[in-house]
C-alpha cells in the first residue's frame, strides 16, 4: 500500500503538466550525453515541427573497485578494511518536444566484496526507478520553467547548486548508487542573467519504486537517508529559494535560504533520535579578479530547534584563490589555496547537553573534497561538521578530457569533542591525487563513449584519533555511455 501511495504521489506531480506549452531551454538534467534522434519524416535541411514528439533512449554502465583501510571511528574504534567492486547499470528514456520533456531512468547496483566474511550482492540486486520527472517550459509568458518528480541535483559536471556545500545528494546512505531527490523545482527567469529557483524536496528513507530486494537487507528496505549509523527511518523534507545572478560578469553571485525538517527516527539499537528544524541563509561569490586569478567565497548561518526544545545553530565558511597562468600549449595548470570552516559542538557534534552549535550539512552528505573522509561516521555517514581545513591544490588539464589534480592540507576540529579517542583537535594531514582520462568517443556513429579515473587518498592521523595507522582510500573506475 505504501508503494501504491508513493506512486500515486509521483504520478500526481508529473501528469497534470503534460498539456503546458513552451519552448526548450537548457536544463540541469543529469542523464548521460547522447545524440538526439531526428524525428521520423523530417527532410534534410527542413526545420522539424516544434510540436512533433522526439523519442530517445540510452544506457550507461559504471564499474569501479574501491579499497578503504584503517578508517577511524568513534572512541578509538576502527572500521574493518573494505575491498569491493561495484557494478551499476542504468537505462534511460525520454520523450519531448518544445513544450515538455518526460524522462525516466532505471538503475541497479551489485557489489562483489573481496574482504573476508563480507556478504556479496546478488545479480540482479534491486531494480528501481532512479529518475522520473517532467519538465515544462516558459510558463506565464516565458517567465517560469518547472521540473517535477524524482530528479538529481548533481550531474556529470558536478553539483547543480554552487559547489555542493548545501545541496547535492538526497540519498547519502546508499553511497553514489543514487543521488536523487523527490522534488519540484520552479525556475523564475527574470532575464538572461538573473534567475530564482524555488525548491520543494521530500526524501524518504526507502525507495518506493523498486522490484526485488536489496541484499543483504532481504525484506527490509535499504536505508537511503540514515543520519546516525544504523538508523533506518529518517524522513527529510523542506525546500527554499536559490537565486543566481550574472548581472556583473566579473562578480557572479548566489543567495539562498533553505529550510529542512528531519523527522524523529531510531538508532540501530532502538534508541530514539531527536527530530529537528533547520533554517539556513547563505551566499556564494565567484569573482574573476584578473585574466589569471579568480576567487570563491561562500558563507552560511543556521538556526533552528530540535523536537526536545534544544535550539540549534551552525556556521559554514569557505574562501579560495585560484591561479591559472596564461600558457600557449595544451597543458593548462592551476593552483588553489583555500580554507574551509564548519562550526562544531563540544559534546558530540549534536549537542547532548546544552544547545547544538554544530554545522548541519543539509542535503550535502557527499564526498565534497574527499572520498575518504565521506566515510567518517563520527557524526553520521558523510556528515560534514566541526572542521577547519586549510589546503593547497594543484593540477593540470592536458589534451581533451585528461586532467590530473591533487591536494594536501591539515584537518582540525573547530571544537574539541573527544569523540575520536585521542586528546587533541588535529584530525591529521589529508592528501589526494586523481587522474581523469577518456578512452573512446563516438563508438557508434555520434554515440558512445568510454572514460574513467583513478584516485588515491591518505590521511595521516593526528592526536584527535586514538589510532596512528594511516587511513587510505583507493579507486579505479570505468564508465561506458551509449
C-alpha positions in Angstrom: 0.0 0.0 0.0 2.9 2.4 0.8 4.4 1.9 -2.6 1.0 2.5 -4.3 0.5 5.7 -2.4 4.0 6.9 -3.3 3.5 6.0 -6.9 0.2 8.0 -6.9 2.0 11.0 -5.4 4.8 10.9 -8.1 2.2 10.5 -10.9 0.2 13.3 -9.5 3.2 15.5 -9.7 4.1 14.9 -13.3 0.8 14.1 -15.1 -1.1 17.5 -14.9 1.7 19.4 -16.6 1.7 17.4 -19.9 -0.6 19.9 -21.6 1.5 23.0 -21.0 3.2 24.8 -23.9 6.6 26.4 -24.1 9.9 26.2 -25.9 13.1 24.3 -24.9 15.7 25.8 -22.7 19.0 24.4 -21.3 18.3 22.4 -18.2 20.5 20.8 -15.4 19.4 17.3 -16.2 21.9 14.6 -15.4 21.2 11.9 -18.0 24.2 10.6 -20.0 25.1 12.7 -23.0 23.7 11.3 -26.2 22.8 12.5 -29.7 19.0 13.2 -30.1 17.5 11.2 -32.9 16.0 13.1 -35.8 12.2 12.8 -35.9 10.8 10.4 -38.5 9.7 12.1 -41.7 12.0 15.2 -41.4 13.7 16.1 -44.7 17.4 17.1 -44.5 17.6 20.9 -44.1 13.9 21.2 -43.1 13.1 22.5 -39.7 11.1 19.8 -37.7 7.7 20.6 -36.4 8.2 22.0 -32.9 5.2 20.1 -31.6 6.4 16.8 -33.0 7.4 14.3 -30.4 11.1 13.2 -30.3 11.9 9.9 -28.6 15.3 8.9 -27.3 16.9 6.3 -25.0 20.3 5.1 -23.9 22.2 3.2 -21.3 25.3 3.6 -19.2 27.5 1.2 -17.1 29.8 2.1 -14.3 32.4 -0.4 -12.9 34.6 0.6 -10.0 36.8 -1.0 -7.4 37.3 0.7 -4.0 39.6 -0.1 -1.1 39.2 1.6 2.2 41.5 0.9 5.1 42.2 1.8 8.7 39.2 4.3 8.9 39.0 5.5 12.5 35.5 5.7 14.1 34.1 6.9 17.4 36.1 6.5 20.6 39.0 4.7 19.1 37.1 2.1 17.1 38.4 1.2 13.7 36.4 0.2 10.6 37.4 -3.1 9.0 39.2 -2.9 5.7 36.8 -2.9 2.8 37.6 -4.1 -0.7 34.8 -4.4 -3.2 33.8 -4.0 -6.9 30.7 -2.0 -7.7 28.7 -2.6 -10.9 26.0 -0.1 -11.7 24.0 -0.5 -15.0 21.3 2.1 -15.9 18.9 2.6 -18.7 17.0 5.7 -19.6 14.4 7.0 -22.0 12.8 10.3 -22.8 10.1 11.8 -24.9 9.9 15.6 -25.6 9.0 18.4 -27.9 9.4 22.2 -27.3 6.6 22.1 -24.7 7.8 19.4 -22.3 10.2 16.5 -21.6 9.3 13.3 -19.8 12.4 11.5 -18.6 12.8 8.2 -16.7 15.8 6.0 -15.6 16.1 2.5 -14.1 19.1 1.6 -12.0 20.6 -1.4 -10.3 23.9 -1.9 -8.4 25.7 -5.0 -7.4 28.8 -5.3 -5.2 31.4 -8.1 -5.1 33.3 -8.0 -1.8 36.9 -9.3 -1.6 37.1 -8.9 2.2 36.7 -12.0 4.4 33.2 -12.6 5.8 31.7 -9.8 3.8 28.3 -10.5 2.0 28.1 -10.3 -1.7 25.2 -8.8 -3.6 23.1 -10.9 -5.9 22.7 -10.5 -9.6 20.5 -8.7 -10.2 20.1 -6.9 -6.9 17.3 -4.4 -6.8 16.0 -2.7 -9.9 14.4 0.7 -9.1 13.3 4.0 -10.5 16.2 6.3 -10.1 14.7 9.3 -12.0 11.2 10.1 -13.2 10.5 13.7 -13.9 8.6 16.1 -16.2 10.0 19.4 -17.5 7.7 22.0 -18.9 9.0 25.3 -20.2 8.3 29.0 -20.4 5.0 29.2 -18.5 3.4 32.5 -17.7 4.7 34.2 -20.9 8.2 32.7 -20.7 8.8 33.6 -17.1 8.9 30.1 -15.4 10.3 26.6 -16.1 9.3 23.7 -13.9 10.8 20.2 -13.2 8.6 17.9 -11.1 9.3 14.4 -9.9 12.4 12.3 -9.0 15.4 14.2 -10.1 19.1 14.7 -9.4 20.8 17.9 -8.2 24.2 16.6 -9.1 25.3 15.9 -12.7 28.3 14.9 -14.8 29.6 18.5 -14.4 29.2 18.4 -10.6 26.6 19.9 -8.2 23.8 21.9 -9.7 23.9 24.4 -6.8 27.2 26.1 -6.1 30.0 23.8 -5.0 27.6 21.3 -3.4 28.1 22.5 0.2 24.4 22.7 1.0 22.6 20.8 -1.8 24.0 17.7 -3.7 22.8 14.3 -2.6 19.3 13.3 -1.4 20.2 9.6 -0.7 23.5 9.7 1.1 23.2 6.3 2.9 23.5 4.3 -0.3 26.7 5.9 -1.4 26.8 7.0 -5.0 24.4 4.4 -6.2 21.8 7.2 -6.4 21.7 10.9 -5.5 18.1 11.7 -6.4 15.5 13.8 -4.6 11.7 13.7 -5.0 11.3 17.4 -5.6 9.6 20.2 -7.5 11.9 22.9 -8.9 10.4 26.1 -10.4 12.9 28.4 -12.1 11.8 32.0 -12.3 13.7 33.7 -15.2 13.9 37.5 -14.5 16.2 37.9 -17.5 19.1 36.1 -19.2 21.4 36.9 -16.2 19.2 36.5 -13.2 17.1 33.5 -12.1 15.5 32.2 -8.9 14.9 28.6 -8.2 12.0 27.7 -5.8 12.5 24.2 -4.3 10.3 21.7 -2.6 12.1 18.5 -1.5 10.9 15.2 0.1 13.4 12.4 0.8 12.0 9.1 2.1 14.2 6.6 3.9 13.4 3.9 1.3 12.7 3.7 -2.4 9.0 3.2 -3.2 9.5 2.3 -6.8 11.6 -0.9 -6.8 11.4 -4.5 -7.9 13.2 -7.2 -5.9 15.1 -7.0 -2.6 18.4 -5.2 -1.9 20.8 -7.7 -0.4 21.6 -8.1 2.5 18.5 -6.3 3.7 16.1 -9.0 2.4 12.6 -8.0 3.4 13.6 -4.6 4.8 14.2 -1.6 2.7 17.7 -0.4 2.1 18.0 2.9 4.1 18.7 5.9 2.0 18.7 8.8 4.4 20.0 7.4 7.7 21.9 10.0 9.7 23.3 8.1 12.7 25.0 4.8 12.0 22.2 2.1 11.7 19.2 4.4 11.7 16.6 3.3 9.1 13.5 5.5 9.4 14.6 9.1 8.9 12.5 11.2 6.5 13.8 14.6 5.3 11.8 17.3 3.7 11.9 21.0 3.1 13.0 23.4 0.3 13.8 27.0 -0.2 14.9 29.8 -2.5 18.2 29.8 -4.5 19.0 33.0 -6.5 21.8 33.2 -9.1 23.0 36.4 -10.8 25.5 37.1 -13.6 24.5 40.7 -13.8 28.1 41.6 -13.3 30.0 39.1 -15.4 33.2 39.7 -13.3 31.4 39.0 -10.0 28.7 36.3 -10.3 27.0 35.6 -7.1 24.3 33.3 -5.4 22.0 33.9 -2.5 19.9 31.2 -0.8 17.5 30.4 2.0 16.8 26.8 2.8 14.5 25.0 5.3 15.0 21.4 6.3 12.9 19.1 8.5 14.5 15.9 9.8 11.9 13.6 11.5 12.4 11.6 14.6 14.0 8.2 14.0 15.6 5.4 15.8 19.2 4.1 16.0 20.3 0.6 15.2 19.9 -0.3 18.9 16.4 1.1 19.1 17.3 4.4 20.8 15.1 7.4 19.8 16.9 10.1 17.9 15.6 13.7 18.0 14.0 15.4 15.0 14.9 19.0 14.1 14.0 22.0 12.0 16.9 23.9 10.4 16.8 27.3 8.7 19.9 28.3 6.6 20.8 31.5 4.9 23.9 31.9 2.8 25.7 33.4 -0.2 28.4 32.5 -2.6 30.5 34.8 -4.8 32.9 33.7 -7.5 34.8 36.9 -8.7 37.2 37.0 -11.6 40.0 39.2 -10.4 42.3 39.2 -13.4 42.7 37.0 -16.5 44.7 34.6 -14.4 43.3 35.0 -10.9 39.9 34.0 -9.6 38.4 33.5 -6.2 35.5 31.8 -4.4 33.8 32.8 -1.2 30.8 31.1 0.5 29.3 31.7 3.9 26.2 30.5 5.6 24.5 30.6 9.0 21.9 28.3 10.6 19.3 28.5 13.3 16.7 26.0 14.4 15.3 23.8 17.1 15.1 20.1 18.0 11.8 18.4 18.9 13.1 18.2 22.5 13.3 22.0 22.7 17.1 22.4 22.2 18.0 25.3 20.0 20.4 24.7 17.2 22.9 26.9 15.3 25.7 26.5 12.8 28.2 28.3 10.6 30.0 27.5 7.3 32.6 29.4 5.5 34.8 28.8 2.5 37.4 31.0 0.8 39.7 30.1 -2.1 42.0 31.7 -4.5 42.9 30.1 -7.8 45.7 31.0 -10.2 45.6 29.8 -13.8 48.7 31.0 -15.7 48.2 32.0 -19.4 50.0 29.4 -21.4 50.1 28.7 -25.2 50.4 24.9 -25.0 47.7 22.4 -24.5 48.6 21.8 -20.8 46.6 24.2 -18.6 47.9 24.2 -15.0 46.1 25.6 -12.0 46.9 26.3 -8.3 44.4 26.9 -5.5 44.8 27.8 -1.8 41.7 27.5 0.3 40.2 27.4 3.8 37.0 25.6 4.8 35.3 26.1 8.2 32.4 24.2 9.7 31.3 25.0 13.3 31.3 22.2 15.9 29.9 21.3 19.3 31.9 20.2 22.3 29.5 17.4 23.4 29.2 15.2 20.4 28.6 17.3 17.4 24.9 17.0 18.0 24.7 18.7 21.5 23.6 16.1 24.0 23.9 18.7 26.7 23.0 22.4 26.1 22.4 23.8 22.6 23.8 22.3 19.4 26.2 24.5 17.6 27.5 22.0 15.0 27.0 22.7 11.3 24.3 20.6 9.7 25.3 19.7 6.1 21.7 19.6 4.9 21.5 17.8 1.6 25.3 17.7 1.1 26.4 14.5 2.7 28.5 13.5 -0.3 32.3 13.4 -0.8 32.7 17.2 -1.2 36.6 17.5 -1.3 37.4 14.0 -0.1 36.1 10.5 -0.9 37.9 9.0 2.1 36.6 11.5 4.6 33.0 11.0 3.5 33.3 7.5 5.2 33.9 9.2 8.5 30.9 8.3 10.6 31.7 10.0 13.9 28.7 12.3 13.3 27.0 10.1 10.7 28.0 8.8 7.3 29.2 11.7 5.2 28.1 14.2 7.9 30.3 17.3 7.4 30.7 19.2 10.7 33.2 20.5 13.2 36.0 21.2 10.7 38.8 23.6 9.9 40.7 22.6 6.7 43.3 24.8 5.1 44.6 23.2 1.9 46.7 23.7 -1.2 45.6 22.2 -4.5 47.3 21.9 -7.9 46.6 20.2 -11.2 46.7 20.4 -14.9 44.3 19.9 -17.8 46.0 18.5 -20.8 44.7 17.1 -24.1 40.9 16.8 -24.4 39.5 15.1 -21.4 42.7 14.5 -19.4 43.1 16.0 -16.0 45.4 15.5 -13.0 44.5 17.1 -9.7 46.0 16.9 -6.2 45.6 18.5 -2.8 47.2 18.5 0.6 46.4 20.0 4.0 45.9 19.5 7.7 42.4 18.9 9.1 41.4 20.2 12.5 38.3 20.1 14.6 36.8 23.6 15.2 35.9 22.5 18.7 37.5 19.5 20.7 34.8 17.0 21.2 36.9 13.9 22.3 35.0 11.6 20.0 38.0 10.4 18.1 39.5 8.7 21.1 42.5 11.0 21.2 43.2 14.1 23.3 43.7 16.8 20.6 42.0 18.5 17.7 44.3 17.6 14.8 42.5 15.0 12.7 45.5 14.7 10.5 47.1 15.5 7.2 45.0 14.6 4.2 46.5 14.1 0.7 44.8 13.3 -2.6 45.8 12.7 -6.2 43.4 11.9 -9.1 43.7 11.3 -12.8 40.7 11.5 -15.1 41.0 10.2 -18.7 39.0 9.5 -21.8 39.2 6.1 -23.6 37.0 6.3 -26.6 34.4 8.5 -28.2 31.8 8.2 -31.0 31.9 4.4 -30.8 28.6 4.0 -32.7 28.5 7.0 -35.1 27.9 10.0 -32.9 27.0 8.0 -29.8 29.0 6.0 -27.3 31.9 6.9 -25.1 34.3 5.3 -22.6 36.1 7.2 -19.9 37.5 6.6 -16.4 39.6 7.8 -13.5 41.9 6.5 -10.8 42.3 8.2 -7.4 44.2 7.7 -4.1 43.8 9.4 -0.8 45.6 9.1 2.5 45.1 10.6 6.0 47.9 10.5 8.4 46.1 10.6 11.8 46.7 13.3 14.3 46.1 13.5 18.0 42.3 13.6 17.5 42.3 9.8 16.9 43.4 7.0 19.2 44.9 5.0 16.3 48.0 6.0 14.4 47.8 3.8 11.3 47.4 5.7 8.0 43.9 5.8 6.6 43.6 5.3 2.9 41.1 5.2 0.0 41.9 3.8 -3.5 39.7 3.6 -6.5 39.7 2.8 -10.2 36.6 3.4 -12.3 35.5 2.8 -15.9 32.3 4.3 -17.4 30.5 3.4 -20.7 27.7 5.6 -22.1 25.6 4.8 -25.1 
